C-alpha cells in the first residue's frame, strides 16, 4: 500500500508513461474535454483541488523541464496571483503564449488532469526534462 506521494492510481499511471519531452496538462474545471487524450478528473468542488496543488504534488515525482501557460493568465489575474504562480514554479522555465496556441499543444499530451480550479486561465502544460 502506498503511504506517501501521489496515491491516485490513474495519476500514477499517467506519470509512469511520460518520457523525455512528453507533456502533461493540468487544467481548471472549465477546460474543454479532449477525447483523444486520457483525462483524470480530480475535481471535487470549486477550487478543490487547484492546479497549483496538483503541480505541487507532481513536482517531487515528475522531472519537469519546462512549463507552458496562457498569456491571458497575466491579463486576467492580479500581481499577487501571478507571484503565487511564480513561487510554485520556482526554478522552472515558464513560457507564456496565447491561449489559442496553448490549446494546440494539448492533443500531443500524454494526458490531462482536471482540477476544480476556478482561477481564470490557471491551466498549465508541464514538459518532462
N, C-alpha and C positions, 0 to 999 in steps of 0.2 A: 504494500500500500504506500502511495506517495504521501509524504508528510510535509514537504516544503516545496517551494517553487510553484510552477503552474500545475494545477490539479485537473483542469478541464481536459478530458481526453481528446476532444475534437481540436482544440487549440494545439495541444502537444503533437497531434498528427500533422497539422499544417506545418508546424515548425520543423518537424523531422524531414519534411520533403523540400525544404528550402535549401538551395545550393548557392554557390558563389554568384553574385549579382542578381539572383532572383528577388522578387519583391513580394511584400505582403501589405495589404491595405487595412488600416484601422479607421473605421468610418463612424460617423454620427448616426443618430436614429433615422434621419431623413434621407440618407444617401440612397441613390437608386439601386435596385436589385440588378445584379449581373448574372443571368442564368448560366453563362459559360464558365464561371469560376465558383468554386466552393465557398459558401458563406457559413460562418459560425456566428450565430446570433446570441450575444451575451446580454442584450438589452433586457432590463427588468422593469424599471420605471424611469422617469426623467432623471438624467444625469447619474444613473447607476447601471453599469459603471461608465466612467468617462473615457474618452480617447486617451487622455494622459495617464489615467490609472492603468489602462491596458498596456500602454507604452512602458510604464514603469515596471510592470510585471514581466514584460518581454525582454527588457534590456539585459538582465543577467543571463538569460537563456539564448539570446539571439545576437549574433555578431553583426551589428548594424554598421554599414559603411557610409550611408547617405540617407537623407530624409527629404521627401518632397511634400510641399503644402501649396494650397491655393493662395495666390496673391490677394484674393478677396478677403482672406483671413485678416490681413493687416488693415484693410479698408473698413471692415465691419466689427472690429474688436478694439477696445481701448488699449492704451500703452501697458496698463497693468497686466492684462491678459496676454499681451504679446511678450512681456518679460517672463511670465509664468511659463509660456511655451519654450522660450529660450532656455530657461533654467532646467526644464525637463530634458532638453536636447543638448545639454552642456557637453562640449567636446565632439559633437556630431555635425558634419556639414549639412546645412539646410538650404534647399533651393526652393524659392517661391516662383510659381508660374501661374498663368491664367487658369482659372478653374476648368475651362474647356480643354486645355492641354493636359491638365492633371487627370481628367477623366479618360483621356485617350490612353493613359498608362494602365488603367485598371484591368482591361481584358488580358493583359500579359502577366498579371499577378498569380502567384500560386494559390492565393485565397484572400478572403475578406473577413475581417472580424467586425461585426456590427455591435455598436455600443448604444447606450441610452443617452449619449451626449446631446445637449441642446445648444451648445456654443456654435454660432454661425461659422461655417467653413472650418470646422475643427479637424476634418479628415487629414490623415497622414498616409503616405506611402513610404514604407521603410524598405531599403535595399540592403541585402546582405553584403558583407565585405568579402 
